[in-house]
């Protein structure tokens, strides 16, 4: 299967996989499950009508790792792996390797087939990420303010294809937990693998895309 990246047809091919219902939604709400003590990242994925259509669960954490997370903020610099699921089962596996300054998210199918990567392009100014497939740039994510609340998602031509917005969670929730909600609007049905990378970006914004500073911003 070849894909259109916004500028040209890919010279590479990928085996076609069944398309998840998550890739067909024009609106998704990524809702982090609220826990006073957050030892794992867990999210519910809702459609525009508020019905749950998927979930994201952090996997591969040992008891020692959970204890380390409870006692230290250094956990944010370690490797994180998230499994994206719909009602039929796993859809994508997202791995963010250990980072110091720049984040990178590896996206694969449940059978291990590579989809692409999300690379942090800068560490100063408005944060930006590149969407890469087989060393080819197919899109980008650009934070539109220093607080990293709003992200424009573009294809290889620079045209906006989606938007990710952090929704207000309320003062009490901000003080007690690190949970966030994100609203994802996809402007048009996207071809794969761009569609999967946009989904992956939206669902990992909490652990990989937003700035680490929290506060009340």
Rosetta blueprint (number, residue, H / E / L):
1 X L
2 X L
3 X L
4 X E
5 X L
6 X L
7 X L
8 X L
9 X E
10 X L
11 X L
12 X L
13 X L
14 X L
15 X L
16 X L
17 X L
18 X L
19 X L
20 X L
21 X H
22 X H
23 X H
24 X H
25 X L
26 X L
27 X E
28 X E
29 X E
30 X E
31 X E
32 X E
33 X L
34 X L
35 X L
36 X L
37 X L
38 X L
39 X L
40 X L
41 X L
42 X E
43 X E
44 X E
45 X E
46 X E
47 X E
48 X L
49 X L
50 X L
51 X L
52 X E
53 X E
54 X E
55 X E
56 X E
57 X E
58 X E
59 X L
60 X L
61 X L
62 X L
63 X H
64 X H
65 X H
66 X H
67 X H
68 X H
69 X H
70 X H
71 X H
72 X L
73 X H
74 X H
75 X H
76 X H
77 X H
78 X L
79 X L
80 X E
81 X E
82 X E
83 X E
84 X E
85 X E
86 X E
87 X L
88 X L
89 X E
90 X E
91 X E
92 X E
93 X E
94 X E
95 X E
96 X E
97 X L
98 X L
99 X L
100 X L
101 X L
102 X L
103 X L
104 X E
105 X E
106 X E
107 X E
108 X E
109 X L
110 X L
111 X L
112 X L
113 X L
114 X E
115 X E
116 X E
117 X E
118 X E
119 X E
120 X E
121 X L
122 X L
123 X L
124 X L
125 X L
126 X L
127 X L
128 X E
129 X E
130 X E
131 X E
132 X E
133 X E
134 X L
135 X L
136 X E
137 X E
138 X E
139 X E
140 X E
141 X E
142 X E
143 X E
144 X L
145 X L
146 X L
147 X L
148 X L
149 X L
150 X E
151 X E
152 X E
153 X E
154 X E
155 X E
156 X L
157 X L
158 X L
159 X L
160 X E
161 X E
162 X E
163 X E
164 X E
165 X E
166 X E
167 X E
168 X L
169 X L
170 X L
171 X H
172 X H
173 X H
174 X H
175 X H
176 X H
177 X L
178 X L
179 X L
180 X L
181 X E
182 X E
183 X E
184 X E
185 X E
186 X E
187 X L
188 X L
189 X L
190 X L
191 X L
192 X L
193 X L
194 X H
195 X H
196 X H
197 X H
198 X H
199 X H
200 X H
201 X H
202 X H
203 X H
204 X L
205 X H
206 X H
207 X H
208 X H
209 X H
210 X L
211 X L
212 X L
213 X L
214 X L
215 X L
216 X L
217 X L
